[in-house]
Amino acid sequence: MDISGATGALTGEQYKKSLNDGREVWLDGKRIENVAEHPALKPTVDEFARLLDLRFATPEGRAATLFKSEETGNEVSYAFSLPKTPEELRAKFAASEWWMRESLGQLGRSPDFMSNVAAGLADYADELDQNREGFGQNARDYRRFAMEHDLVLTHALGDPQIDRSASPLDDPDLALRVLEEREEGVILRGAKQLATLAPFSHEVLVYLNGVTAARGAEDFVIWFALPMNTPGLKILLREPLGAADSGHSHPLGNRYDEQDAMLFFDDVFLPRERIFLLGDSLRALKGLGRINVWSLQSTHIRFLARMKFFTSVAKKLAHSIGVNTFRGIQEQLGELISYVQTLELAIKGAEADAVVTPGGHLAPSNTNGVGFWSADISARMVQILRQVAASGLIMQPTEADLANPELRPFLDLYMRGHDIGAAEKARLFRLGWELAGSSFGMRQELYEYLHRGDPGAGRTRLLRFYDTSATDARVDELISKPLV
């Protein structure tokens, strides 16, 4: 894949211009002509542009997020790196920490996440070559191409939610499929969900979510990468969760609504150089863990930043209404902190116990169980914040209310806090509402529960594959003879 002319890390302005590439994006029955300037999408585009620019703003930010490509000399994102030493692994995740800290843990699909998946794909290249010769090199070339062009990526794993009790073998419209295979590539027809970040991404990675393969539908197994402006690819967005003209009412939804999308493949041509795996469900299932060896750690780091933000907001809410001295509230806030400490230790432990992958690179130890724990803890965090703030989450003045001279004396008198003015208190409680009550907050919570995969199925896999043999032997020894 061509990297001539690639300039490495994008500026915010370069990123904005790159989105105006002729892609077919639909919102509320209308086609969007310019993603970067559409009122419903512009605040999030601007936030991504701010983050991309912020990498260059200070020497510390630059050092934390970028390294020099050996091949081109371009500054490129650490998320694409393939570490081989503990120092390189630490640098990779220091970049993740920067991204998640700067976005308050609110961007589940920050560029750091999928860039790490692209690195994982390259690490799995030898296995992909066992599927078909050349697919492994495609994966290596793609990681290089995405890195040198600083591509923002999304992924789409799920099949359309039509009839989960049926098989695509019976109804091919239930899953994305290869309609025709040619020497130069394949023709794709069908749909994929749920492509978070789709309108803000340059390309989409599609790979197996495990369900199709488990049903024995080999013909529907395909991994590939595709530009978002590919002819025949239609991007349908859900209803936006922010409101650009709402003042402080949606402070998180306005900036961090990543959007989610259905992707419709209307007989899309996919060049062979962009295919990584085809018709091999066992290799696909095996590869799911392999290609996520770094992105899972990125997810933990992002969730930790979100937990810290939750905890700070909850503490300030409690203090603002004078309940921070109540024993029960203190216990709940302490519970939040215990979760933060637990995840901090898990992240450090996974990095400290790093292992060499079959591809020859250094990756954190397996932490799938931590991910399923996080899915449950997220719901508990929301519950605690609601209990701490109580009805104040619902009734707060708007920015226009605060600006009204006739209303303001009443707001200052009756809607102030323990030691906080009405305006600051209103903005604080709006943050709480965004985390624990708004449509944005509930979308985020659903994301936390589902994006690592179904927790029940994941725990079943842990039961099957976690090695308890050493302790099992001790138990067998104890029950094999009477205790003396």
C-alpha positions, 0 to 999 in steps of 0.5 A: 500500500502506497505511503509516498506523500504520507506526512505522519501525524495529522494536525487538527486542520488536516484532519478536518479537511480529510473528512470531506472526502465524498463519503456517503453519510446519512442522518435523519433521512438526509445525506450529510455533505460536509461532516466537519461542518454539520451542526450535529457533528462539528463539536465532536470533530472539533474535539478530535481536532483539538486533541490531534493538535494538542500532541504538538502543543508542548514538548511533553505531549509530543514526546508522550504520543509520537515517535519517529518512523524508521522508514520515513522519518515521519512523526507517527502515533505510538499506538501503532508501535510494535514494542519488543522491550519493556521500555517500548511497551511503557512508551506505548501505554504512556501514550494511551494514558495521555489520550484517555486523560485528555478526553476524560475517559469519554472516548471509547473509540479514541484513535489510540484504541483502533490503532492498537488493533491495527498493530495487533493485526500485524502481529498476527500476520504469520497466522494470516498467511496460513489462511492464504498466502499474502494476507499476512503481508497485507496486514503488515502493509496496512499497519504501516499505511495507517501509521504513516497516514495517521488514519483514524479508524473504526471497526464494525463487528456485529451482524444486523440484528434481524433474527438472532435465532436464525443462521445466515446459511438460511438467510444470507442477508443476516450477515455481510457476505462475499457475493463474488470473488475475483482475482483482483478482489471481492464484491461485498453485500450486506450490513455491519453494526455498530460502527462507533466513530464511523463518520469521524474515521478514515477507514473501517476494519471489519473482523469476526465477532465470533458469532458467525463462525460459531454457527459454521458459516465459513462463507461469511468469515472475512477480515478487511479494511475499507476507506469510508468513502468507498463507492457503495458504502452507506453510513447511517447514523443514529440520533445525536446525543448532544445539542450544540446550542444548549449551553452547559446542558450537555457538556459531555454529549456535545464534545464526546458523542462519538456517534454509532452507525450501521454500514450498508455494503451495496455490492462494494468492491474490496481490493485483494490487498485489503483482505486479511482473512477469508473463510477460516472461522477457526483462525478468526476465532483464535485471532480475536484475542491476538489482535486485541493484545494491546487494545484491551490494555488501552481500554482498561486505561481509558476506563480508569480515566473515566472512573477517576472522572466519575469519582471526582464529580461524585465527590464534588456533588456530595460536597456541594449539597453538604452530604459529604460528611454523611457516613453512608455517602462516604462509604459510597465514595470510598467504594468508587475509590476502591474500584479505581485502585483495583483497576490501577493495580490490574493495569500495572500488573498486566504490563509488569507480567508482559509476555512475548507474542507468537509474532515476537512482540511484547504485550500485556498479560491476559486481562479479559476477566478485568474487562468483564469486571469493568462492565459490571462496575460501570453500572455500579458507578452510575448507581452511586452517583445517582444516589449521591446527587439524588433529585438535584440531577433532574432540576437545574437551571439552564444557561438562559435561566441564569442569564435572566435578571428577573430569575437570577435572584431566586436562583441565587437564593434557592438553587445555590449549594453548601458553599457553591453558587447557583451557576457553578452548582448547575454546571456541576450537576449537569456533568453528573446528569451527563454521566448518570441520567442523560441519553449520552450517559446511558449510551456510554453505560450500554457501551461499557457493558457490551463493547468488550463482548457479551460478559456472560459468554466471556465468563464462560470462556474464562471458565474453559480456558483459565488454568486451575490445574495446580490448585485442582491437584491440591484439592484432589490430594486433600480429598483422596485420603482421610485427614489425620 
